[in-house]
Amino acid sequence: MGNLPVFALRAVLVALLAGSLFVQSVMVPLLAVDLEEVGGDLGHLRVPIVVIVLLGIVAAQVVLVCVWRLVTMVRRGTVFSHAAFRYVHIVIGAMVAAALLVFALGVVLAPGEAVAPGVVLLVGGVGVAVLGVALVVLVLRMLLAQAVARDAEAARMQAELEEVI
């Protein structure tokens, strides 16, 4: 893989990680203050909403770090190894956790009149989309497993060929 795509992807990952840290340290406390000031229907939901948002940001950060590690493995030419599965499994777990957090947010927002039913439905749709991304990564994991098996088979055949020669 060339240097330019790796550099570009790493720049995007750094920007996303920096943005997530900004949201985590500045925007979430502001959200908590805003929810406290609103009071009424959303006031009692301040803690669950803030916790769900914070955990969602952590899940996204975990995914970003794992993708960074996988890009490093691609750059070194070691991605077709069993070590890559650890990071792929963590990505799948973080994506499933993020989907569950989105569904939990929908459940928290559903009762009462504070949030329109259409918004809750949209939140549920986002949860399904995040779960769909986790399933796509699962399919890509299966492709990685096939590639690792083929790489091992090619190495075995190369060793047999060297014995013959």
VENTA-V440953 format. One record per run of one state. SS is the DSSP state (H for helix, E for strand, C for the rest). FROM is the first residue (numbers start at 1). TO is the last residue. Records with the same first field share a line. If there is no record, write none. Layout:
SS->FROM-TO / FROM-TO
//
This chain:
C->1-2 / 39-39 / 44-45 / 77-82 / 111-116 / 165-165
H->3-38 / 40-43 / 46-76 / 83-110 / 117-164
//
